[in-house]
Amino acid sequence: MKPIIVITGVAGFIGSNLADTLLKKGYQVVGIDDLSSGVREQIPIGVNFKELDIRSPSLQNFIPPGSVIFHLAAKNCISDCQKTPVDTASINVVGTVNLFEAALQAKAQKIIYAESSSLYEESKRLPTPETEIYPMSLYAVSKLAGRLFAETYQRFHNLRTTALRYFCVYGPRQDYRRTIPPVMSAFILNLMRGKQPTIFGTGDKRRDFIHVDDVNAFHLQCLNDPKTDGETFNIGSGVNYSIREIYNLVAALLQTDILPRFEPDLIGEAQENLADISRAKALGWMPKISLEEGLSRFVDYYRTTQISPNL
C-alpha cells in the first residue's frame, strides 16, 4: 500500500509540480502552505490542502501516521533573507524543527527535505561535491542550521531522512513575483511583453540549471529506493551556463533583439555553481531534459498560461 505523502510548501513552484507528479502516480497528497508566497491556484486538484504555517503548534494534527513528508516550505529569496534575518531564522530553522517534531509525533516513515546549493557559496571546488559546505548568505546559514537539526533527529530518533541540495530548478509555475525573480522567468516574461529585462552584474555568473521534471524523477527515487536513506544528494544537471548565455537563448527562442539592462551585482550570491551529481547518478538517476528543450517548454508554458501583467 502506498504511503500518504505530505508536502510542505505545496503552493510553491517545486511543491506544486511534485504534487502533480505524485497524484498522477496514484498517491494521496496532503498539502500544507501558509500562502505567504505560494499561489493557491497552483495547488493541483486532488490535494488535501491545509492552509497552515509550518511553525504552528497544530502542525502534527495534519500529518497522517506513517506518511512520507517532503519538506519544501522555506523563505528562500537570498536578497529578501539578507534583509529579514529574524524572519528567515524563524521560518527556515524553527519551522524545520517544528516539522521534524511533528513528524516524530506522527510516526512518519521518512522526511525528504530541501537544502540548497547556496551551502556551497564560498566553495572554490567545481563541480562541487556534497562534502563542501561553505555558506555565506543568511539564507544559506539558515539552511545549514536546519540541516544540523535534521541530522540530530536522525541520530537520536532514527528518523529516516534524505537531504536534497537543489541547484537552479526551473520550469512551469516558477515564482516570477519575487523581489528578484529567477532569471529564466524574468527574461521570458519581460521579453514576451516587449520590456527590457535586468541582469545583475556583468552577466558572467554561471549557474547549473535543472528542469523540475528531472527533479521530480529523483523525488520518486527517494520514495522508493532505501539507498537514499540517510544520504545527501546534489540535484543539478552537472553543466553550467552564464546568465548572458541564458539571456541569448531566451531571446533567440522569442525572436527578439531587445537588449538587457545591467544593474549592480546582488550581495551574497556566488559567482559560479556547478553540481557534482555523481552520487545521484550512481543510483541510476540522470537528468534527461536538455537546457534547450527545457527552455522551449518553459516559453510554451507562458504562451498558454494567464499571468498577471505586473512583474
N, C-alpha and C positions, 0 to 999 in steps of 0.2 A: 504493500500500500504506500502511495506517495505521501510524503510529509506535507503539511500545510507550510507555505512559505510566507514569512513576514518581511516586508520591505520598508525600512525607514527611508524617508525622502522619496516616496513613491510618486510625488507630483513633479519631481525634478527631471532633468534630462536623462541620466543613466537609469534612474529608478523606474520611470515610466516605460522606457524601452525594455527594461528587464521584465517588468510586469507583463507586457505584451508577449514576450517570448515564452514566459512560464505558462501563461494562460493557454497559449497555442499548444503547449506540451501536455496540457491536462492537469496542471497543478491548481490547487486552491490558493489564492493570494490574498493576504491581509496587508493593506497598505496604510502606513502611518506618515502623516505630514502635517505641519502646522500652517502650511500655505503662506509662510512669511516670504518665501522666494519661489516656491513651486507654483504651478498653474493647475487649478482644479480640472480644467478642461483636458489636460494631458493625461489624466488618470484613465486607463482603459476601462471600458465597460466589463464588468465581471469581477473587478477588485472589490473586496470588502473593505471600504475606506473608513478610517478613523482620523478625524482632524484633532491632532494632539501634538504638543511639544514633547520632544524626547526627554526633557528634564522633568516632566510631570511625575509625581509620586504614583499616579494611577496607571503608568505605562504597563506594568506587569499584568494588569487586567485584560490587556488586548493582545497578549502573546499566548497562543494556544499551547498546551502541553505537548512536548515532543516536536515542536516546529523547528524549522531551519530559518535563520534570520540573515538577511542581507542588510547590513548597517551602512547606509549611504548618506543619511542626513548629516549635514555639516554646514558651517559657514565657510565658504571656500573661495571667495574672490580675494586674491592676495592684497590688492590695494585697499579694499574695504577692511580686511583684517588688521592691516597696519594702523588704521585709524581708530579701530574699536577693539583694543586688546582684551578688555574685561568681558565683553560680549563674546568674543572669539573663544576665550578660555572656557566660558560658561557653557557654550553650545558644544564645542569640539572635545572638551575634556570632561566636564561634569555630565553633559548629555551622554557621552560614551560610557562613563562609569554607571550611570543610571540604567542604561540599556543592558549592560552586562549583568548588573544586579537583578534586573527584571528577568533576563534570560535564565539566570541561575534559579530564581524562584519558580519559574515556569517549567524547569527541567527541559529547556530547549536542547535539541540534538546537536546543533552546531551554529556558530556565528561566522559568517564571511563578511569581513569589514573592510571599508575603504581606507587605504592610506594614500600616499601621493608621491609622485616623482619629485615634489618640492623638497623631500627629505635629502635629496642629492644636490641641493642648490650650490653648495661650496665645494663639491667634489670636482677634482680635475681629471678623473678617470673616465674615459669614454671608449666603448659603451660602458655604462655603469652597472655593476652587479649589485645584488641586494645587500651585500655586506658594507657598502659605502654609505654611511649615514652622516651627512654634514649639513644640517638645516641652517638657514639664515633668517628667513622671514618669520614673523609672528605666526602666520598660518602654519608653516612647516613645523615650528616648535610645538604648536598645539596638537598637530597630528602625531608627533613623536611622543608627547605626553599620553595621548590616547593609546598609542601602541604599548607603552610601558604598563599601563593599567590592564590592557588586554592580555599581555603576557603573564601578569600576576594572576588573573582569573584562570588562565590556562594551567598555570603551575600549581595553584593551591586548590582549585576546584575541579580540575580535569575537564574543563570546558573544551570541546573541540573547536578550533578556530582556524581560519585561513585569512591571511592579510594580502590585499591586492594593492599594488602601487601603480595606479593608473598614470599613464603619461598623457598626451594631449588627445583626449577622446573627442570625436566629432560625429555628426550625423543628425538625423531628424530630431526635433524638439530641443536642440541645443539652446541654452538660455541667452538670447540676444539682448535681454533687458538689464544686464549687469551694468554697474557704473563703467567698467571697462569690459565691453563684450568680447567673447572669444573671437579670434581673428577671422576664422572662416565665415561664421555667420555675419559678422560685421562687414566683411568685404562683400559677400554675396548680396546682402540686403541693401547696402548703400549703393552698390553699382547697379542693381536692378532698378533703383529709384533715381538713377542719374546723379547721385550725390558723390562727393569726394570722400573716400574712406581715410582714416587716420592710421599711420604707422608710428608707433612709439620707438624712438631710437633711430638707427640707421637702416633698419630692415635686415640687418645681418644676423640677428639672433636666429639660432637654429633649434627646431623643435621636432620631436618624434610624435607623429600623428597616427592615431589608430581609429578605425571605424567602430562605432558602437556595436555593430553586428558581430565583429570579431571578438569584442569584449564579452558579449553575451555567450559566445561559444565557450569561453573559458569559465564564465559563471556556471554554466551547466556542468562543466567538468568538475568544478568544486563541489557541486551537489552529489555527484555520483562516483567520484574517484577518491578512495580513502588515502591515496598517496598525497593528496593536497592537505591533509590534516596536519596542523601544527607548523605549516610552512608559510613562507612569504614569497610572492611572485611579482616580478615586473610585468606589467601589461602594456606593451607598446608594439611597434612594428619592427624595431631594430634598424630603422632607416630614419634619417632626419633631413629636414629642408629648412632653408632660410625663410623668414617671413616675406621677404621680397619675392622669392620663388613662388610661394603660395599665392601672393597677390597676382603675379603674372599668369599663373594657371587659371585662377578665377576670372581674371579679365579676358583671357582668351576664350574660355567657355561662354562668357556672356557677350563676346564680340564687342568689347568697348575699349576705347583708347583713353578713358578718364584716368588721370594720374593721381596717386595718393598724396596727401599732405603729411609732412613729418613733424612730430611733436617730441619734446624731451623724453628721454627714456624713463620708464617706471622704476621706482625704488623697490628693491627686494626681489628682483627676478634674475634667475640665472641667464647667462648669455647663450648657453647651449645645453640641451639634454638629448640623450640617446640611450635607449634601454638595451641592456643585455638581457635577452629573453631566452637564454639557453635553458634555464630551469623549467620554464613553462613548456618549451619545445620538447624537452626530454620526456614529458608526459603525453606527447602526441599532438599537442595543440600547435597550430600555425596560423598566423594572420593570412587571410585569403583575399581580402579586398584591397586592391592597389589604390594609391592616392588618387590617381586619375579617375578610376571607376567610382570611388567614394565621393569625390568632389562632384562628379556628374550627377550622381544620385541626390546629393545634397541640394544642388541647384534645382533639379526637378522637383524635389520636395517643396522648396519655397515657391516655385512657379505654380504649384497646385494647392497651396495652403494659404488660408486667410491669416495674414499677420498684421498686427496693429501698425499704422503708419508712423507711429512715434518710436524711434530707436532710443 
